[in-house]
Structure formats: structure tokens, C-alpha cells
Amino acid sequence: MGSCASNLYTSKGGGNKSTFVNIVLSNGKLQQFKEPIKAWHVLSQNPNHFICSSESMYVGSPLHPVLPNQELHLDHVYFLLPFSKSNVPLSLQDLCALAIKANTALVNDSNSMLKSSSVSEIRNFQTHPILSNVSLGYSH
């Protein structure tokens, strides 16, 4: 996210084991795709919603929707949100809530995969909030 750094899916041994397009749904569930897809594939099944990239989320700025014909990339986290959240400046509390929702969805998915995988395929996910004077509302 704009104000968070992460190390997604690091497998034991340091290399990426599996890569997905990760979409965190508004209900907190995770939808994953093994190949890049166009945003309209997801949007067509979710009317009154938009997709935004975690990499374009900044405190105090509105959420920028991904265009329907834009390709969603592997190893990226996207959010599927209701239209009511578009064009509203993102608060620090909202950004933190989305980060927690993404972390929970990805960790829960990892835990469910652990039940069916060997120890060598363990995936880790961590978020590290990066707070700046701007994101805290202070100015120089």
C-alpha cells in the first residue's frame, strides 16, 4: 500500500514459490488468480464495485479505480470496494483497516494452504506500516 511495505509470500529458502493476483473483497475474503487478468473479469461479477491497487493508496488522497481494461498483475494486492468509497479521501484509519483486512485474508489463505502442503512450502506474509509526517497529519 502507499503507506505500507510488505514481503509477500516468501517461501522457505528465500525464493517466491507461488505468485497470484490477490483481490481482497469487501467482505474480507481473498480471491486469487494464477495468471494476470483484466479487471473487467472481476468487475462483471461485482456490480456497484470498483478495484483499486494497494500501491496507489495514500492517506488524504481519493482511491483511484483500476480501469476495466487494465490488467491485474501477479504479486499485487488489489481491493474490491463499493462505489460509495470512491472519490473519498482515504483516512489513516481507513488505510490501516484495509491493511489489516488484506493481512488477515492473506494469512488465512496461507494457513488453509498449510493444511494441504508440506513444511517446505510455508508462505509468510508481514505488513510493516510506514508512517511519515504527511500520513500523520504533520507538516514541516
C-alpha positions in Angstrom: 0.0 0.0 0.0 1.1 3.5 -0.3 1.9 3.7 3.3 2.8 0.1 4.0 5.6 -2.2 2.8 5.3 -5.9 2.7 7.2 -9.1 1.8 4.6 -11.2 0.1 4.7 -15.0 0.0 8.4 -15.6 0.8 8.9 -19.4 0.7 11.3 -21.2 3.0 14.7 -20.7 1.2 14.0 -17.1 0.1 12.5 -17.6 -3.3 8.9 -17.0 -4.5 7.1 -20.3 -4.5 3.7 -19.2 -5.9 2.5 -15.9 -7.3 -1.1 -14.8 -7.6 -3.2 -11.8 -8.4 -4.7 -11.1 -5.0 -8.0 -9.4 -4.6 -9.3 -8.6 -1.2 -13.1 -8.5 -1.4 -15.2 -6.0 0.7 -16.3 -8.9 2.9 -12.7 -9.7 3.8 -12.4 -12.8 1.7 -9.5 -13.3 -0.7 -9.9 -14.1 -4.4 -6.7 -15.3 -6.2 -5.9 -15.8 -9.9 -2.8 -17.7 -11.1 -2.5 -15.6 -14.2 -2.8 -11.9 -14.9 -6.4 -11.0 -15.8 -8.3 -7.9 -16.9 -10.1 -6.0 -14.2 -13.5 -6.3 -16.0 -13.5 -10.1 -15.3 -13.9 -9.3 -11.6 -16.0 -6.2 -12.1 -18.5 -8.0 -14.3 -19.3 -10.3 -11.3 -19.4 -7.4 -8.8 -21.7 -4.6 -9.9 -21.5 -1.3 -7.9 -17.9 -2.0 -7.0 -14.5 -0.8 -8.2 -11.0 -2.2 -7.9 -8.1 -0.2 -6.6 -4.4 -1.2 -6.3 -2.8 -1.2 -2.9 0.2 0.5 -4.5 -1.9 3.6 -5.3 -3.4 4.2 -1.8 -2.3 7.3 0.1 -3.6 9.0 3.2 -5.6 12.1 2.2 -6.0 11.1 -1.4 -9.1 9.6 -3.0 -8.9 5.9 -4.1 -8.0 5.6 -7.8 -10.1 2.9 -9.6 -8.3 0.5 -11.9 -9.7 0.8 -15.4 -11.8 -2.1 -16.5 -9.5 -2.9 -19.4 -6.4 -2.7 -17.2 -4.5 -5.9 -16.5 -4.2 -7.0 -12.8 -0.7 -8.1 -12.1 0.8 -11.1 -10.3 2.1 -10.5 -6.8 0.0 -7.4 -6.4 -2.8 -6.8 -3.9 -6.0 -5.2 -5.0 -9.1 -4.2 -3.2 -12.7 -4.6 -4.5 -14.7 -1.8 -2.8 -18.2 -0.4 -3.1 -18.6 2.7 -5.3 -19.5 4.7 -2.2 -15.8 4.6 -1.2 -14.7 6.1 -4.5 -13.7 9.8 -4.6 -13.5 10.0 -0.8 -10.1 10.9 0.7 -8.5 7.9 2.4 -8.0 8.4 6.1 -5.2 6.8 8.1 -7.8 4.7 9.9 -9.3 3.5 6.6 -5.8 2.7 5.3 -5.0 0.7 8.4 -8.3 -1.1 8.3 -7.6 -2.1 4.7 -4.1 -3.3 5.6 -5.4 -5.4 8.4 -8.1 -6.8 6.1 -5.5 -7.7 3.5 -3.2 -9.2 6.0 -5.9 -11.3 7.6 -7.1 -12.5 4.2 -3.6 -13.5 3.0 -2.7 -15.1 6.3 -5.9 -17.1 6.4 -5.3 -18.2 2.8 -1.7 -19.2 3.8 -3.0 -21.1 6.8 -5.5 -23.0 4.7 -2.8 -24.0 2.3 -0.6 -25.2 5.1 -3.1 -27.9 5.9 -2.6 -29.4 2.4 1.1 -28.6 1.8 4.5 -29.7 3.1 6.6 -27.7 5.6 8.9 -26.6 2.8 6.1 -24.7 1.1 5.2 -22.4 4.1 4.5 -18.9 2.9 5.0 -15.9 5.2 3.3 -12.5 5.0 4.0 -9.5 7.0 2.9 -5.9 6.8 5.1 -3.1 8.0 3.4 0.3 8.4 5.5 3.2 7.3 4.3 6.4 9.0 5.6 9.7 7.7 4.9 13.2 8.9 2.5 13.6 5.9 0.5 10.4 6.8 0.3 11.5 10.5 -1.1 14.9 9.5 2.1 16.9 10.5 3.7 19.3 8.2 7.3 20.6 8.0 
